[in-house]
Structures are given as C-alpha cells and as structure tokens.
C-alpha cells in the first residue's frame, strides 16, 4: 500500500469512527425522560377525564329491535385532527405520494387547511381575484367531508401595496380582500386565520413578506389596536367562521418572542376583542445545528422535551382563550439549512416524539385541535422529515403511530344486543355511526353538551 492509499485509509477510518461515535452519542430521543414521567402519566389520565363522557341512548322502538345486534362506533372526533392541502393540486393524480396523501387524509383527519395566498390569488390589483387553487382545496374538503381552516386572510402579500401612499388607503384594500373571500366562500369557512406571524415579522429581515411590507404603508398588526381593527372587519363579513390569530416561534417560556406573543394576546383580550382561538405554529427545527437532544443554545437543553413544551402551553392557557395547534411539524431537518450533516432524528424517533406531543396536546382541555402542516415530506415548507408520507409515496412510521392513536387507542366501538330501552357506555366525544342489521344507519353526535339522546331506528 503506497503512502497516498495509506493516508486515504487512515482518514476514512477516522471519519467512520467519528460518525459512529457521533451517531451513538445520544440515546433514543422521543422528548421524554425521568423528568417528564409525571407529566406524561397525568396526560393519559387527563385524556380519560376531558375527552370522554358517559353516554346514554334511549331507544324509542325497542319492541321491534329486541335481540338484534347493534354497533355504535366513533367515526369522527370532536377534537380537530387536521392536515394541510397545500400543493396537492399541482401534483399529478397518478403520483404515488399524492395518492397516499389522499388515503391518509380520508382515513385519519377530520379537518384540512385550505391555503389561499393573497399574492397568488390577486397578483394584479386591477384584475379580479383568481380562485383556482383555493376552489380546488375547498372542493376537496367537501368531497371528502372534511371541515376546513382557511389560511389565510392576510398573508403572502401582493407586490402592489407600495403604490398606495397612506395606511388608510390600505385599510380599504384589506376590507375589500376580506369581502372578496366572504363573497366567494362565506359560510363554508369553518375557521379562518386572520392575523399571521406579525409579531415575528418585526425580526425577520430576510423573510420576503416581512421585508416587502416594511417598504409600504401596510398597517402593523403587531400593534394591538390594528389587530383589533382587522379582527372586527373579519367578524363583520365572516360571521359564522371561527377567527384565529396565529404566530410561529417556539413556545418556550425562555423565548422572549414567545413572551411578546403572550402579551399581545393578553392585550387583545383586555380590549375585549372578539376572536376564537390563539393559534400556535408548532414548527420544530434545530437551531444553529444543535442536536435536538441538546435543545437550543437560546432557550436551554430541554427545548424539545415535553416538560418544556408543557410549560409554554400552560402559560398561554392562563389567558383563558382556547388554543389550537394551527400548524405542526415534528423535529425535522430543514431544507433551508445547507449543512449536509444538520441534526436529524430517525423515522422511529420522530414517530415516538409525535405520539408524546399528540398525547400531551390531546390531554389539555383548553386545546381544541392539532393540524399538521406537512402531509408529504417537503411539500409546503421547510420540513424534510415532517410528513407522514415520503416523497416516494411510502407511508412512514409516524403515519402508523398516528393511526394507532386516532383509530385504536383513542377510539370507541360499542357492540351488544338490544335488551333494554337504554344503552349506556363511555366513549370519546364525537360523531358516531349506529348500525343495526335491517335498519338504516344513523349518525349521532355525542359530546359534553349532548351526553344523552333519543333514537328511533328506521327500517331499510
């Protein structure tokens, strides 16, 4: 072996050894450890307490039904389990990843995000909005019987705002935008993201939307008085939709931007502004190439641990306003990070971490839902590992983990025979399908405000 080959061999050995040591330097990571045991144990107990009820169904025509088999099965949770439709319309129908994404949406989720980016819908201020992309998503939601959350009234801004000289002129444009959305979709919109990321925009010098707005007279919604004004407009025209104010940045109590978000909502609430949800964009990426297992330099080594996440949620909950996880992705590599060795977790670690995150969020009585931002890896943002379907169309471990939660662990199916007028059972709040041979299937809603009901089954 000549000298050059020896050097190559030695260098390769060093790299191999270093890589193995580095890969083995952290234990399996799922966001839990000894310090989170009590929190996660309490979460399991809380789910039983806050997500389930004792139900009574009074059968009206029992004489016709005696000795017949009956099945009552949960088909849709009251709690929102959602995912994002962004980009699906631009993928060919024969694409395997799209096919598998639609399969998962049909199977697991009761809600979808409909993305309407103003700059795309109305790129020319002298022409009417083009609703092609949004129509596709709204029609998709209707076809598959999914609720929707409209994202967003005011985001991805047209590049003609700078032609207006005053803020009041732009308020007229804002009102017209809201009127246009309301005229097009109106009562079809279940929830709508109204104010999006404006606290963070103050610090995002490289973000194209934030950067552009700073060159215009567009009102700063980070000022509570402007937030109140735009929410009032949204309520005026979207009378039946739930209004969401959402922000990104990790909700760590050690994060000063999180504290600004908290203070902002506190001021809106003190001003008695009418809106329905505080929205958390729970995007989990490593910062400054620090491994997830080590947290972040800014907010501490437990940033991605369930106890630290819990602290952030609990502080926001003190405001008394319901919360939704408006956008979620698990710890993921970031496609904007050019480091080929950026921190990552295995697919199995991501699945386990997600199970713990969903469990913790589902246990909170003040949280009404979790909506994923990625169905397919990389589609819709930075999340290289954030979907439940790979770009090749493979169902990932976190898909199976989530399916086990929603369809098995957090599922209710009651079977029995008619023997008395009352059927009593304990189950998760939601929509149930009642099946009896020879009779039409019935759909009933059982929840906190409707624990008992009368049922008259009809023959086929």
C-alpha positions as CSV (number, residue, x, y, z in Angstrom):
1,X,0.0,0.0,0.0
2,X,1.6,3.3,-1.1
3,X,1.7,6.4,1.1
4,X,-1.3,8.1,-0.6
5,X,-3.5,5.0,-0.1
6,X,-2.4,4.7,3.5
7,X,-3.4,8.3,4.2
8,X,-6.8,7.7,2.5
9,X,-7.4,4.6,4.5
10,X,-6.4,6.3,7.8
11,X,-8.7,9.3,7.0
12,X,-11.6,7.0,6.1
13,X,-11.2,5.1,9.3
14,X,-11.2,8.3,11.4
15,X,-14.3,9.5,9.6
16,X,-16.1,6.2,10.1
17,X,-15.2,6.0,13.8
18,X,-16.2,9.6,14.4
19,X,-19.5,9.1,12.6
20,X,-20.3,6.1,14.7
21,X,-19.4,7.8,17.9
22,X,-21.4,10.8,16.9
23,X,-24.4,8.7,15.9
24,X,-24.3,6.8,19.2
25,X,-23.7,9.8,21.5
26,X,-27.4,10.2,22.1
27,X,-30.0,7.7,23.3
28,X,-33.3,7.1,21.5
29,X,-35.0,10.5,21.6
30,X,-38.7,10.9,22.0
31,X,-39.0,14.1,24.1
32,X,-39.4,12.2,27.4
33,X,-37.2,11.1,30.3
34,X,-37.4,10.7,34.0
35,X,-38.3,14.4,34.4
36,X,-41.3,14.0,32.1
37,X,-42.8,10.8,33.6
38,X,-45.3,12.5,35.8
39,X,-46.4,15.0,33.1
40,X,-47.0,12.2,30.6
41,X,-48.7,10.0,33.2
42,X,-51.0,12.8,34.1
43,X,-51.7,13.4,30.4
44,X,-53.0,9.9,30.0
45,X,-55.3,10.4,32.9
46,X,-56.5,13.8,31.7
47,X,-57.4,12.3,28.3
48,X,-59.8,9.9,30.0
49,X,-61.2,12.8,32.0
50,X,-61.5,15.6,29.4
51,X,-62.0,13.8,26.1
52,X,-64.6,11.1,27.1
53,X,-68.1,11.0,28.6
54,X,-70.7,8.6,29.9
55,X,-73.4,8.4,27.2
56,X,-77.0,7.2,27.3
57,X,-79.0,6.4,24.2
58,X,-82.8,6.0,24.7
59,X,-84.2,3.6,22.1
60,X,-87.7,4.6,21.0
61,X,-88.8,1.5,19.1
62,X,-87.3,-1.2,21.3
63,X,-90.1,-3.8,20.7
64,X,-89.0,-4.1,17.0
65,X,-85.4,-4.4,17.9
66,X,-85.1,-6.9,20.8
67,X,-82.3,-9.4,20.5
68,X,-80.9,-7.7,17.4
69,X,-77.2,-6.9,17.4
70,X,-76.2,-3.2,17.5
71,X,-72.9,-1.5,16.9
72,X,-72.1,2.1,17.8
73,X,-68.7,3.3,16.5
74,X,-66.9,6.7,16.6
75,X,-66.4,8.0,13.1
76,X,-65.1,11.5,13.9
77,X,-63.6,13.1,17.0
78,X,-64.9,16.4,18.2
79,X,-61.2,17.3,18.6
80,X,-59.6,18.5,15.4
81,X,-57.1,16.2,13.8
82,X,-56.1,18.1,10.7
83,X,-53.6,18.3,7.9
84,X,-52.6,20.6,5.1
85,X,-53.7,20.5,1.4
86,X,-51.1,23.0,0.1
87,X,-49.5,21.9,-3.1
88,X,-51.6,18.8,-3.8
89,X,-53.4,20.5,-6.7
90,X,-50.0,20.9,-8.5
91,X,-49.2,17.1,-8.3
92,X,-50.3,14.7,-11.0
93,X,-53.1,12.4,-9.9
94,X,-51.0,9.3,-10.8
95,X,-48.3,10.4,-8.4
96,X,-47.9,7.8,-5.7
97,X,-47.2,10.3,-3.0
98,X,-50.4,12.2,-3.8
99,X,-52.4,9.0,-3.8
100,X,-51.1,8.0,-0.4
101,X,-51.6,11.5,1.0
102,X,-55.3,11.4,0.0
103,X,-55.5,8.0,1.5
104,X,-54.2,9.3,4.9
105,X,-56.5,12.3,4.7
106,X,-59.5,10.1,4.2
107,X,-58.5,7.8,6.9
108,X,-57.1,9.9,9.8
109,X,-58.1,13.5,9.6
110,X,-61.4,15.4,10.1
111,X,-60.1,18.8,9.0
112,X,-57.9,20.2,6.2
113,X,-56.1,23.5,5.8
114,X,-57.2,25.4,2.7
115,X,-54.4,27.7,1.6
116,X,-55.2,31.0,-0.1
117,X,-52.2,33.2,-0.5
118,X,-53.3,36.7,-1.4
119,X,-50.3,37.4,-3.6
120,X,-51.1,34.4,-5.8
121,X,-54.9,34.9,-5.8
122,X,-54.6,38.6,-6.7
123,X,-51.2,39.3,-8.3
124,X,-52.7,42.2,-10.3
125,X,-54.5,44.9,-8.4
126,X,-56.6,45.9,-11.5
127,X,-58.0,42.4,-12.0
128,X,-60.4,40.2,-10.1
129,X,-59.0,37.5,-7.8
130,X,-58.3,34.1,-9.3
131,X,-59.7,31.4,-7.1
132,X,-58.4,28.3,-9.0
133,X,-56.1,26.9,-6.3
134,X,-58.5,27.7,-3.4
135,X,-61.5,26.3,-5.2
136,X,-59.7,23.0,-5.7
137,X,-59.0,22.8,-1.9
138,X,-62.5,23.8,-0.9
139,X,-64.0,21.3,-3.3
140,X,-61.6,18.6,-1.9
141,X,-62.8,19.3,1.6
142,X,-66.4,19.0,0.5
143,X,-65.8,15.8,-1.5
144,X,-64.1,14.0,1.4
145,X,-66.5,15.5,4.1
146,X,-63.7,17.4,5.9
147,X,-64.0,20.6,7.9
148,X,-61.7,23.4,6.8
149,X,-59.5,26.1,8.2
150,X,-58.8,28.9,5.7
151,X,-55.2,30.0,5.6
152,X,-55.1,32.9,5.5
153,X,-57.0,36.2,5.0
154,X,-53.9,38.3,5.1
155,X,-50.7,36.5,4.1
156,X,-48.3,36.2,1.1
157,X,-48.9,39.8,0.1
158,X,-49.4,41.2,-3.4
159,X,-46.5,43.3,-4.6
160,X,-48.6,46.3,-5.4
161,X,-49.2,47.7,-1.9
162,X,-46.3,50.2,-2.3
163,X,-48.5,52.1,-4.9
164,X,-50.7,53.3,-2.1
165,X,-49.5,56.4,-0.2
166,X,-51.3,56.1,3.1
167,X,-52.2,53.5,5.6
168,X,-55.9,54.3,5.4
169,X,-55.9,53.6,1.7
170,X,-54.5,50.1,2.5
171,X,-57.2,49.6,5.1
172,X,-59.7,49.9,2.3
173,X,-57.8,47.3,0.4
174,X,-57.8,45.0,3.4
175,X,-61.5,45.3,3.9
176,X,-62.1,44.6,0.2
177,X,-59.9,41.5,0.5
178,X,-62.0,40.2,3.4
179,X,-65.2,41.0,1.5
180,X,-63.9,39.1,-1.6
181,X,-63.2,36.0,0.5
182,X,-66.5,36.2,2.3
183,X,-68.4,36.6,-1.0
184,X,-66.7,33.6,-2.6
185,X,-66.8,31.2,0.3
186,X,-68.7,32.8,3.2
187,X,-70.4,30.3,5.5
188,X,-68.4,27.4,4.0
189,X,-65.4,28.6,6.0
190,X,-65.3,26.8,9.4
191,X,-62.2,28.6,10.8
192,X,-60.0,31.3,9.3
193,X,-56.5,32.5,10.1
194,X,-56.8,36.3,10.3
195,X,-53.5,37.7,11.7
196,X,-50.5,35.6,10.8
197,X,-46.9,36.0,12.1
198,X,-46.9,39.7,12.6
199,X,-45.1,39.6,16.0
200,X,-42.3,37.6,14.2
201,X,-42.3,39.9,11.2
202,X,-40.6,42.6,13.3
203,X,-37.5,40.4,13.5
204,X,-37.5,38.7,10.1
205,X,-35.3,40.9,8.0
206,X,-34.8,38.2,5.3
207,X,-38.4,37.0,5.1
208,X,-39.7,38.2,1.7
209,X,-43.2,39.1,3.0
210,X,-42.0,40.9,6.1
211,X,-39.2,42.6,4.1
212,X,-41.7,43.9,1.4
213,X,-44.3,45.1,3.9
214,X,-41.7,47.3,5.6
215,X,-41.4,49.2,2.3
216,X,-45.1,50.0,2.3
217,X,-47.7,51.8,4.4
218,X,-49.4,48.5,5.3
219,X,-50.7,48.6,8.9
220,X,-48.6,46.8,11.5
221,X,-50.9,44.1,13.0
222,X,-48.3,43.6,15.8
223,X,-49.9,46.7,17.3
224,X,-53.0,45.5,19.3
225,X,-55.1,48.4,18.1
226,X,-54.5,47.3,14.5
227,X,-55.1,43.7,15.4
228,X,-58.4,44.6,17.0
229,X,-59.5,46.6,13.9
230,X,-58.8,43.8,11.4
231,X,-60.5,41.2,13.6
232,X,-63.5,43.4,13.8
233,X,-63.6,43.5,10.0
234,X,-63.2,39.7,9.8
235,X,-66.1,39.2,12.2
236,X,-68.3,41.7,10.2
237,X,-68.0,39.7,7.0
238,X,-67.3,36.1,8.2
239,X,-70.0,35.9,10.8
240,X,-70.1,32.1,11.2
241,X,-66.4,31.4,11.0
242,X,-64.1,31.0,14.0
243,X,-61.3,33.6,13.9
244,X,-57.7,32.6,14.6
245,X,-54.7,34.8,15.5
246,X,-51.6,32.7,15.0
247,X,-47.9,33.0,15.4
248,X,-44.8,30.9,14.9
249,X,-41.6,30.7,17.0
250,X,-41.1,28.0,19.7
251,X,-43.4,28.5,22.7
252,X,-40.7,28.2,25.3
253,X,-41.1,30.4,28.4
254,X,-37.4,31.3,27.9
255,X,-38.1,32.7,24.5
256,X,-38.6,36.5,24.6
257,X,-40.6,36.4,21.4
258,X,-43.0,33.9,22.9
259,X,-43.5,36.3,25.8
260,X,-44.3,39.1,23.3
261,X,-46.9,36.8,21.7
262,X,-48.4,36.1,25.1
263,X,-48.5,39.8,25.9
264,X,-50.1,40.6,22.6
265,X,-53.0,38.2,23.2
266,X,-53.3,39.5,26.8
267,X,-53.8,43.0,25.4
268,X,-56.4,41.8,22.8
269,X,-58.3,40.0,25.5
270,X,-58.2,43.0,27.8
271,X,-59.6,45.1,24.9
272,X,-62.4,42.6,24.7
273,X,-61.6,41.8,21.0
274,X,-63.9,39.2,19.5
275,X,-61.8,36.2,18.3
276,X,-62.0,32.5,18.9
277,X,-58.5,30.9,19.0
278,X,-54.9,31.6,19.9
279,X,-53.1,29.6,17.2
280,X,-49.6,28.1,17.7
281,X,-47.4,27.3,14.7
282,X,-45.6,24.5,16.3
283,X,-42.7,24.0,13.8
284,X,-39.8,22.2,15.4
285,X,-36.4,22.7,13.7
286,X,-33.0,22.5,15.2
287,X,-31.3,25.9,15.7
288,X,-27.7,26.6,14.9
289,X,-27.1,23.0,14.1
290,X,-27.6,22.0,17.7
291,X,-28.9,18.4,18.0
292,X,-32.5,18.1,19.1
293,X,-31.3,16.0,22.1
294,X,-29.4,19.0,23.3
295,X,-32.2,21.6,22.9
296,X,-31.2,25.1,21.8
297,X,-28.5,27.5,22.9
298,X,-31.0,30.3,23.3
299,X,-33.7,28.5,25.3
300,X,-32.0,25.7,27.1
301,X,-31.2,22.0,26.7
302,X,-34.9,20.9,27.3
303,X,-36.4,23.0,24.4
304,X,-37.7,19.8,22.6
305,X,-38.7,17.9,25.8
306,X,-42.3,17.5,26.7
307,X,-42.0,19.3,30.1
308,X,-40.6,22.4,28.5
309,X,-43.3,22.3,25.8
310,X,-45.8,21.9,28.5
311,X,-44.6,25.0,30.4
312,X,-45.2,27.1,27.3
313,X,-48.7,25.8,26.7
314,X,-49.7,26.2,30.4
315,X,-48.6,29.8,30.5
316,X,-50.6,30.7,27.4
317,X,-53.6,28.8,28.8
318,X,-53.7,31.3,31.8
319,X,-55.2,33.8,29.4
320,X,-58.4,31.8,29.3
321,X,-58.7,31.7,25.5
322,X,-59.0,28.4,23.6
323,X,-55.9,27.3,21.8
324,X,-55.3,25.3,18.6
325,X,-52.1,23.9,17.3
326,X,-52.6,25.6,13.9
327,X,-49.5,24.3,12.2
328,X,-47.5,21.4,13.4
329,X,-44.4,19.5,12.3
330,X,-42.2,17.2,14.5
331,X,-38.5,17.7,14.8
332,X,-37.2,17.7,11.2
333,X,-34.4,18.6,9.0
334,X,-34.8,22.0,7.4
335,X,-34.4,22.3,3.6
336,X,-33.2,25.8,4.0
337,X,-30.2,24.6,6.0
338,X,-27.3,23.9,3.6
339,X,-25.4,21.8,6.2
340,X,-25.4,18.3,4.8
341,X,-24.9,16.9,8.3
342,X,-27.6,19.0,10.0
343,X,-29.3,17.5,13.1
344,X,-31.9,14.9,12.5
345,X,-33.9,12.1,14.2
346,X,-34.6,8.7,12.9
347,X,-38.1,8.0,11.5
348,X,-38.8,5.9,14.5
349,X,-37.7,8.7,16.9
350,X,-39.9,11.1,15.0
351,X,-42.9,8.8,15.3
352,X,-42.3,8.3,19.1
353,X,-41.8,12.0,19.6
354,X,-45.1,12.7,17.8
355,X,-47.0,10.2,19.9
356,X,-45.9,12.1,23.0
357,X,-46.6,15.5,21.6
358,X,-50.1,14.5,20.4
359,X,-50.8,12.8,23.7
360,X,-49.8,15.9,25.7
361,X,-51.8,18.3,23.5
362,X,-54.9,16.0,23.4
363,X,-54.9,16.0,27.2
364,X,-55.3,19.7,27.5
365,X,-58.9,20.8,28.0
366,X,-58.1,24.3,26.5
367,X,-56.7,22.8,23.3
368,X,-59.3,22.1,20.5
369,X,-57.1,20.7,17.8
370,X,-53.8,19.8,16.1
371,X,-53.3,20.4,12.4
372,X,-50.2,19.2,10.6
373,X,-48.5,21.5,8.1
374,X,-47.0,18.6,6.1
375,X,-48.8,15.6,4.7
376,X,-45.9,14.8,2.3
377,X,-42.3,15.5,3.2
378,X,-41.1,18.9,1.9
379,X,-44.5,19.8,0.5
380,X,-45.5,23.2,1.8
381,X,-42.4,24.4,3.6
382,X,-39.1,23.5,5.1
383,X,-39.8,20.1,6.7
384,X,-37.7,17.5,5.1
385,X,-38.8,14.8,7.5
386,X,-42.1,16.4,8.6
387,X,-44.7,14.5,6.6
388,X,-46.4,11.2,7.2
389,X,-45.8,10.2,3.5
390,X,-42.4,10.3,1.9
391,X,-41.8,12.0,-1.4
392,X,-41.7,8.5,-2.9
393,X,-45.1,7.7,-1.6
394,X,-44.1,5.5,1.3
395,X,-46.2,5.6,4.5
396,X,-43.8,6.5,7.3
397,X,-43.6,5.2,10.9
398,X,-45.3,8.3,12.2
399,X,-48.3,7.6,10.0
400,X,-48.7,4.2,11.6
401,X,-48.1,5.7,15.1
402,X,-50.8,8.4,14.5
403,X,-53.2,5.8,13.1
404,X,-52.8,3.7,16.2
405,X,-53.6,6.7,18.4
406,X,-56.7,8.0,16.5
407,X,-58.1,4.7,15.3
408,X,-57.2,2.4,18.1
409,X,-56.2,3.9,21.4
410,X,-58.5,7.0,21.2
411,X,-61.3,5.1,19.5
412,X,-64.7,3.9,20.8
413,X,-66.7,0.9,19.4
414,X,-69.6,-0.5,21.4
415,X,-71.3,-3.7,20.5
416,X,-74.2,-5.5,22.1
417,X,-77.8,-6.7,21.8
418,X,-81.0,-4.8,22.4
419,X,-82.3,-5.9,25.7
420,X,-83.5,-2.7,27.4
421,X,-84.5,0.8,26.4
422,X,-81.3,2.4,27.5
423,X,-77.8,1.8,26.0
424,X,-75.1,3.2,28.3
425,X,-71.4,3.3,27.5
426,X,-68.3,5.5,27.9
427,X,-66.6,6.9,24.9
428,X,-64.7,9.7,23.2
429,X,-66.7,12.8,22.3
430,X,-67.6,13.0,18.6
431,X,-69.8,11.7,15.8
432,X,-70.9,8.1,16.0
433,X,-72.4,5.7,13.5
434,X,-75.2,3.4,14.7
435,X,-75.6,0.1,12.8
436,X,-78.3,-2.5,13.1
437,X,-79.0,-5.2,10.5
438,X,-82.2,-4.5,8.6
439,X,-82.2,-0.8,9.6
440,X,-80.8,2.4,8.2
441,X,-77.5,3.5,9.6
442,X,-77.8,6.6,11.8
443,X,-75.3,9.2,12.6
444,X,-75.4,10.8,16.1
445,X,-73.3,13.4,17.9
446,X,-72.3,12.6,21.5
447,X,-70.3,15.3,23.3
448,X,-70.2,17.4,26.5
449,X,-73.4,19.2,25.7
450,X,-75.1,16.1,24.4
451,X,-74.4,13.2,26.6
452,X,-77.8,11.6,26.1
453,X,-80.3,11.4,23.3
454,X,-83.4,9.6,22.0
455,X,-83.0,7.4,18.9
456,X,-85.7,6.0,16.7
457,X,-84.2,3.5,14.2
458,X,-85.8,3.2,10.8
459,X,-86.2,0.1,8.7
460,X,-84.4,-0.2,5.3
